Amino acid sequence: MAFQPWQGGQPAQNPYQVPAMRASHADRERAVDVLKAGFAEGRLGQPEYEQRIARAYQAQTHAELQMLVADLPQGPVPQAQFAPRPMPVPTTFLPMQMPMVQPTNGSATGSLVCGLLAPVTWGVTSIPAVILGHKARAEIRRTGERGDGQAVAGLVLGWLGIGAWALFILVMVLVTAVRP
């Protein structure tokens, strides 16, 4: 007996063919869903849709169900021309772009610390405060680092310490010169 494809809507009998897998209720419902989508998209007319639905509920095998939905898309069809354009995200919902924070100049910090320690160290750190302050201001102008206020404060405190020492030495010289 020769194998013949479909005859009259029924599968041909082939003695060499493995029996077809039987369809479950869930399989029939999936096929009906595909038919409903095809009808809703305008791919099937009303009479053909009703005929295929009736045959889907009567189908006994997966092959019968596949025959009913073979010419319809089985899932979402990509539709690039109808794809919604992404809406722009308001800037209030975007993550903030934090500005890059410049580091503080180390010489400026050193100048301030030396200037603050000058009264405690009897003015010994006044000269390093002035040197570091001038060095820091030059580096800050060149690199754009932070710390100019610290450098200025270190310079002021350093010069005040140097001035205090100069005044002390001047007074000592005058006192010794006046004494006979």
C-alpha positions as a Markdown table, in Angstrom:
| # | Residue | x | y | z |
|---|---|---|---|---|
| 1 | Met | 0.0 | 0.0 | 0.0 |
| 2 | Ala | 1.5 | 3.3 | -1.1 |
| 3 | Phe | 1.6 | 6.3 | 1.3 |
| 4 | Gln | -0.9 | 8.9 | 0.4 |
| 5 | Pro | -1.0 | 12.3 | 2.1 |
| 6 | Trp | -4.4 | 13.7 | 3.3 |
| 7 | Gln | -7.6 | 12.6 | 1.7 |
| 8 | Gly | -10.9 | 14.3 | 2.5 |
| 9 | Gly | -9.6 | 16.0 | 5.6 |
| 10 | Gln | -8.6 | 12.6 | 7.1 |
| 11 | Pro | -5.0 | 11.3 | 7.4 |
| 12 | Ala | -4.1 | 8.5 | 5.0 |
| 13 | Gln | -3.6 | 5.1 | 6.5 |
| 14 | Asn | 0.0 | 4.0 | 6.4 |
| 15 | Pro | 0.9 | 0.7 | 7.9 |
| 16 | Tyr | 4.5 | 1.7 | 8.4 |
| 17 | Gln | 3.7 | 5.0 | 10.2 |
| 18 | Val | 3.9 | 5.2 | 14.0 |
| 19 | Pro | 0.5 | 6.2 | 15.5 |
| 20 | Ala | 0.1 | 9.9 | 15.9 |
| 21 | Met | 0.2 | 11.4 | 19.4 |
| 22 | Arg | -3.2 | 12.1 | 20.9 |
| 23 | Ala | -4.1 | 15.7 | 21.6 |
| 24 | Ser | -5.1 | 16.8 | 25.1 |
| 25 | His | -7.7 | 19.4 | 26.1 |
| 26 | Ala | -4.8 | 21.9 | 26.7 |
| 27 | Asp | -3.5 | 21.3 | 23.2 |
| 28 | Arg | -6.9 | 22.0 | 21.7 |
| 29 | Glu | -7.2 | 25.2 | 23.7 |
| 30 | Arg | -3.8 | 26.4 | 22.5 |
| 31 | Ala | -4.9 | 25.7 | 18.9 |
| 32 | Val | -8.1 | 27.6 | 19.5 |
| 33 | Asp | -6.2 | 30.5 | 21.0 |
| 34 | Val | -4.1 | 30.6 | 17.8 |
| 35 | Leu | -7.2 | 30.6 | 15.7 |
| 36 | Lys | -8.8 | 33.4 | 17.8 |
| 37 | Ala | -5.6 | 35.5 | 17.3 |
| 38 | Gly | -5.7 | 34.8 | 13.6 |
| 39 | Phe | -9.3 | 35.9 | 13.4 |
| 40 | Ala | -8.7 | 39.0 | 15.5 |
| 41 | Glu | -5.8 | 40.0 | 13.2 |
| 42 | Gly | -8.0 | 39.6 | 10.1 |
| 43 | Arg | -6.2 | 36.5 | 8.8 |
| 44 | Leu | -9.3 | 34.4 | 8.9 |
| 45 | Gly | -12.8 | 35.2 | 7.7 |
| 46 | Gln | -15.8 | 34.4 | 10.0 |
| 47 | Pro | -17.0 | 31.2 | 8.2 |
| 48 | Glu | -13.5 | 29.7 | 8.0 |
| 49 | Tyr | -12.8 | 30.7 | 11.6 |
| 50 | Glu | -16.0 | 28.9 | 12.8 |
| 51 | Gln | -15.2 | 25.8 | 10.7 |
| 52 | Arg | -11.7 | 25.6 | 12.1 |
| 53 | Ile | -12.8 | 26.1 | 15.7 |
| 54 | Ala | -15.3 | 23.2 | 15.4 |
| 55 | Arg | -12.6 | 21.0 | 13.9 |
| 56 | Ala | -10.2 | 22.0 | 16.6 |
| 57 | Tyr | -12.6 | 20.8 | 19.3 |
| 58 | Gln | -13.1 | 17.5 | 17.5 |
| 59 | Ala | -9.4 | 16.9 | 16.7 |
| 60 | Gln | -8.0 | 13.7 | 18.2 |
| 61 | Thr | -4.3 | 14.1 | 17.4 |
| 62 | His | -1.6 | 16.7 | 17.3 |
| 63 | Ala | -1.3 | 16.3 | 13.5 |
| 64 | Glu | -4.9 | 17.3 | 13.1 |
| 65 | Leu | -4.4 | 20.4 | 15.3 |
| 66 | Gln | -1.2 | 21.4 | 13.4 |
| 67 | Met | -3.1 | 21.1 | 10.1 |
| 68 | Leu | -5.6 | 23.7 | 11.4 |
| 69 | Val | -3.0 | 26.3 | 12.5 |
| 70 | Ala | -0.1 | 25.7 | 10.1 |
| 71 | Asp | -0.8 | 28.8 | 8.0 |
| 72 | Leu | -1.1 | 31.1 | 11.1 |
| 73 | Pro | 1.6 | 32.6 | 13.2 |
| 74 | Gln | 2.1 | 30.7 | 16.4 |
| 75 | Gly | 3.3 | 33.5 | 18.6 |
| 76 | Pro | 3.9 | 37.2 | 18.6 |
| 77 | Val | 4.8 | 38.6 | 15.2 |
| 78 | Pro | 7.4 | 41.3 | 15.2 |
| 79 | Gln | 6.0 | 44.4 | 13.8 |
| 80 | Ala | 8.7 | 47.0 | 13.5 |
| 81 | Gln | 6.6 | 49.6 | 11.9 |
| 82 | Phe | 4.1 | 49.5 | 14.7 |
| 83 | Ala | 6.5 | 49.2 | 17.5 |
| 84 | Pro | 6.1 | 52.0 | 20.0 |
| 85 | Arg | 8.9 | 54.4 | 20.2 |
| 86 | Pro | 10.5 | 54.6 | 23.6 |
| 87 | Met | 9.4 | 57.6 | 25.6 |
| 88 | Pro | 12.1 | 60.0 | 26.8 |
| 89 | Val | 12.9 | 59.5 | 30.4 |
| 90 | Pro | 12.4 | 62.7 | 32.4 |
| 91 | Thr | 15.7 | 64.0 | 33.8 |
| 92 | Thr | 14.2 | 63.7 | 37.4 |
| 93 | Phe | 14.3 | 59.9 | 37.0 |
| 94 | Leu | 17.9 | 59.7 | 35.6 |
| 95 | Pro | 20.7 | 59.0 | 37.9 |
| 96 | Met | 22.6 | 62.2 | 38.9 |
| 97 | Gln | 25.9 | 62.8 | 37.2 |
| 98 | Met | 28.1 | 63.6 | 40.2 |
| 99 | Pro | 30.9 | 66.0 | 39.2 |
| 100 | Met | 34.4 | 64.8 | 39.6 |
| 101 | Val | 35.7 | 66.2 | 42.9 |
| 102 | Gln | 39.2 | 67.6 | 42.7 |
| 103 | Pro | 41.5 | 66.3 | 45.5 |
| 104 | Thr | 42.8 | 68.8 | 48.1 |
| 105 | Asn | 46.4 | 69.7 | 47.7 |
| 106 | Gly | 48.6 | 68.0 | 50.3 |
| 107 | Ser | 51.0 | 71.0 | 50.6 |
| 108 | Ala | 48.0 | 73.2 | 51.4 |
| 109 | Thr | 47.0 | 70.9 | 54.3 |
| 110 | Gly | 50.6 | 70.7 | 55.5 |
| 111 | Ser | 50.9 | 74.5 | 55.4 |
| 112 | Leu | 47.7 | 74.9 | 57.5 |
| 113 | Val | 48.8 | 72.3 | 60.0 |
| 114 | Cys | 52.3 | 73.9 | 60.4 |
| 115 | Gly | 50.7 | 77.3 | 60.8 |
| 116 | Leu | 48.3 | 76.0 | 63.5 |
| 117 | Leu | 51.2 | 74.3 | 65.4 |
| 118 | Ala | 53.4 | 77.4 | 65.4 |
| 119 | Pro | 52.2 | 78.8 | 68.8 |
| 120 | Val | 52.7 | 75.3 | 70.4 |
| 121 | Thr | 56.1 | 74.8 | 68.9 |
| 122 | Trp | 57.4 | 78.3 | 69.7 |
| 123 | Gly | 57.2 | 79.3 | 66.1 |
| 124 | Val | 59.5 | 76.5 | 64.8 |
| 125 | Thr | 56.8 | 75.4 | 62.3 |
| 126 | Ser | 56.2 | 79.0 | 61.0 |
| 127 | Ile | 58.9 | 78.9 | 58.3 |
| 128 | Pro | 57.6 | 75.5 | 56.9 |
| 129 | Ala | 54.1 | 76.9 | 56.9 |
| 130 | Val | 55.1 | 79.8 | 54.7 |
| 131 | Ile | 57.2 | 77.6 | 52.4 |
| 132 | Leu | 54.4 | 75.0 | 52.0 |
| 133 | Gly | 51.8 | 77.7 | 51.5 |
| 134 | His | 53.6 | 79.3 | 48.6 |
| 135 | Lys | 54.4 | 75.9 | 47.1 |
| 136 | Ala | 50.7 | 74.8 | 47.5 |
| 137 | Arg | 49.3 | 78.0 | 45.8 |
| 138 | Ala | 51.6 | 77.5 | 42.8 |
| 139 | Glu | 50.5 | 73.8 | 42.5 |
| 140 | Ile | 46.9 | 74.7 | 42.9 |
| 141 | Arg | 47.1 | 77.3 | 40.1 |
| 142 | Arg | 48.8 | 74.7 | 37.8 |
| 143 | Thr | 46.6 | 71.6 | 38.6 |
| 144 | Gly | 43.3 | 73.1 | 39.6 |
| 145 | Glu | 43.2 | 71.2 | 42.9 |
| 146 | Arg | 41.3 | 72.4 | 46.0 |
| 147 | Gly | 42.8 | 73.8 | 49.1 |
| 148 | Asp | 43.7 | 77.4 | 48.2 |
| 149 | Gly | 42.0 | 78.6 | 51.4 |
| 150 | Gln | 44.1 | 76.2 | 53.5 |
| 151 | Ala | 47.2 | 77.4 | 51.8 |
| 152 | Val | 46.3 | 81.1 | 52.5 |
| 153 | Ala | 45.5 | 80.4 | 56.1 |
| 154 | Gly | 48.8 | 78.5 | 56.5 |
| 155 | Leu | 50.7 | 81.4 | 54.9 |
| 156 | Val | 49.0 | 84.0 | 57.2 |
| 157 | Leu | 49.6 | 81.9 | 60.4 |
| 158 | Gly | 53.2 | 81.3 | 59.3 |
| 159 | Trp | 53.9 | 85.0 | 58.6 |
| 160 | Leu | 52.3 | 85.9 | 61.9 |
| 161 | Gly | 54.6 | 83.4 | 63.7 |
| 162 | Ile | 57.7 | 84.8 | 61.9 |
| 163 | Gly | 56.5 | 88.3 | 62.7 |
| 164 | Ala | 56.1 | 87.3 | 66.4 |
| 165 | Trp | 59.6 | 85.9 | 66.4 |
| 166 | Ala | 61.0 | 89.0 | 64.7 |
| 167 | Leu | 59.2 | 91.3 | 67.2 |
| 168 | Phe | 60.5 | 89.1 | 70.1 |
| 169 | Ile | 64.1 | 89.4 | 68.8 |
| 170 | Leu | 63.8 | 93.1 | 68.3 |
| 171 | Val | 62.5 | 93.6 | 71.8 |
| 172 | Met | 65.3 | 91.5 | 73.2 |
| 173 | Val | 67.9 | 93.5 | 71.3 |
| 174 | Leu | 66.4 | 96.8 | 72.4 |
| 175 | Val | 66.2 | 95.6 | 76.0 |
| 176 | Thr | 69.8 | 94.5 | 76.0 |
| 177 | Ala | 70.9 | 97.8 | 74.3 |
| 178 | Val | 69.1 | 100.0 | 76.9 |
| 179 | Arg | 70.6 | 98.1 | 79.9 |
| 180 | Pro | 74.1 | 99.3 | 80.8 |
